Each structure stands twice: as structure tokens, then as C-alpha cells.
Amino acid sequence: MTTRKLERSTWQKYFDDVAKRLPSMRVGVSVLGDEIGVQLQSENSALIGISYDSNDQVFEVATPGISHRVPSPKEIYVREQSGMLTSVEVIGEDDSKQIIELRPLPSLPAS
């Protein structure tokens, strides 16, 4: 696995490219912060989308149950395995960490 920090100038393009080739995935979203501890926002939900809007400066992960948004992130780190995105860590302007874990959906058995 490779973890790397994305340069701010590449955030929108990176997530636009990922969204085009991302297979059906499950996602878990956790928020870690000094004042809140660890808060689970979503666990094992179907991923609808993941993006960064450079105009509004907002990172977003969407599932059927929630739309988790991080305004004005400071840093974004991605972890990839075999060219596939497996997790994202977003550092918010308040220094909280948003951890997004991605897992492929299990294959359906052949009939």
C-alpha cells in the first residue's frame, strides 16, 4: 500500500478521476478530534460519490444516508493499493481528521 499527500492544486482532478473509475464500494466515515474523540459518521454504507469542489473548497463523501462535507480542508492524504483508492484522510481547518475507508462490495454468487 502507498500513502501519499495530495497537492492542493490536484485535489479536484484527482477525485474527478477517481469517481470515473471507482467500482461499487462500501464506505466508512470516522471523524477524530481533540474535543469530540472518535465519532463514527457512517459504517458499511454504499458509496454514491466522493469529490472535491475547488470553487466552494469543500470535500464531500456521499452515501444514501449521509453527505459528509469538510469545508476548507488543510490537507488530504490518500492510500492506494494496486492503483485502487482504499482510504482518504482529510485534515479539516479545525485540525480534525476525517477518515474515509473504502471497501469493494462482495461479489454475488454465480447462479
Buried (B, 14 or more C-beta within 10 A) or exposed (E): EEEEEBEBEEBBEBBEEBEEEBEEBBBBBBBBBEEEEEEEBBEEBBBBEBBBEEEEBBBBBBBEEBEBEBEEBEBBBBBBEEEBBBBBBBBBEEEBBBBBBBEEEEEEEEE
